[in-house]
Each structure stands twice: as C-alpha cells, then as structure tokens.
Amino acid sequence: MRLAVRVTPKGGRDAVDGWARDPDGRPYLKVRVTAPPADGAANAALTAFLAKTLKRPKSAVRVVSGETARLKILEIEGLDEAELTAAFGAP
C-alpha cells in the first residue's frame, strides 16, 4: 500500500498528528519525528516509527518518493485499508 505522509523533522517527539488534505483533496498523514532533516536521519526515523506503530519490520516501510521533501510517498508492504484505519483513524 502507498501512503502519503507529511513529515515534520525536529518535531519534539515522534508522533502522528492525524490526517489532513492537500489542495487537491488528497489525504495525507501528518507525522513528526525528533530527528533532524540531515543525511536522511528524518527519513530513517519516519520509517522506523511507522514500522513500529504498524507492527511491521523496518524493511517493509520505505520512501518511494519525496526523499528530500516534507511530503513523501511511502510503500508499506502487507498493509491494508482496515489496518491503516485501525492505527490512525479514517482519512
């Protein structure tokens, strides 16, 4: 499953701040991480945090688009809509 995520590095804590919509109406998950946006640290923290939250191995979560942008597209192996909704609520 692909998931749009807007990450806030150096956000004070690792947490999910809920859902929002872009100007075109597409939903994305707002996530903050404590890691700084340098040398891929925020991306690594994001994938590790989501893997732990969704009870997946770290290797099952990867950034497929937006490596250096705040809005990223993640690929999460083995995740379905019901599990996503159970973890983060409905988009």
C-alpha positions in Angstrom: 0.0 0.0 0.0 1.2 3.5 -0.7 0.7 6.2 1.9 1.2 10.0 1.6 2.9 11.4 4.7 3.9 15.0 5.6 6.8 14.8 8.0 8.0 17.5 10.4 11.6 16.9 11.4 12.8 18.1 14.8 9.2 18.0 16.0 9.9 17.5 19.6 8.7 13.9 19.7 7.8 11.0 17.5 4.1 11.2 17.0 1.2 11.1 14.5 -0.8 14.3 14.3 -3.7 13.0 12.3 -4.9 13.4 8.8 -5.1 16.4 6.5 -5.8 17.1 2.9 -3.8 18.7 0.2 -5.2 21.5 -2.0 -6.5 18.8 -4.5 -8.3 17.0 -1.7 -6.0 14.0 -1.4 -5.4 12.8 2.2 -2.0 12.6 3.9 -0.9 11.6 7.3 0.9 14.2 9.4 3.8 12.8 11.4 6.5 14.5 13.5 9.9 13.0 14.3 12.7 14.2 16.7 15.4 13.6 14.1 16.9 16.5 12.1 16.4 16.8 8.4 20.1 16.0 7.6 21.7 13.0 6.0 18.5 11.0 5.8 18.0 11.0 9.6 14.4 12.2 9.4 13.5 9.6 6.7 15.1 6.8 8.8 13.3 8.0 11.9 10.0 8.2 10.0 10.2 4.7 8.5 11.3 3.2 11.9 8.5 5.0 13.7 5.8 3.9 11.2 7.1 0.3 11.1 6.9 0.1 14.9 3.4 1.7 15.0 2.1 -0.6 12.3 3.9 -3.7 13.7 5.9 -4.3 10.5 9.6 -4.9 10.1 11.6 -1.8 9.2 12.3 -3.4 5.8 8.6 -3.3 5.0 8.4 0.5 5.1 10.3 2.6 2.5 10.2 6.0 1.0 9.5 5.8 -2.7 9.0 9.5 -3.5 10.0 12.8 -1.8 13.3 11.8 -0.2 14.2 15.5 0.4 10.7 16.9 0.6 8.3 17.2 3.5 5.5 15.4 1.6 6.6 11.8 1.0 5.1 8.7 -0.5 5.8 5.6 1.5 5.4 2.0 0.3 4.3 -0.3 3.2 4.3 -4.0 2.4 1.4 -6.1 3.6 -0.7 -3.2 4.9 -4.4 -3.0 4.0 -7.0 -0.2 4.5 -8.5 -1.8 7.6 -5.1 -1.9 9.4 -4.4 1.7 8.4 -7.7 2.9 9.7 -7.3 0.9 12.9 -3.9 2.5 13.5 -4.5 6.1 12.5 -8.3 6.6 12.1 -10.1 7.2 8.8 -8.5 9.7 6.4 
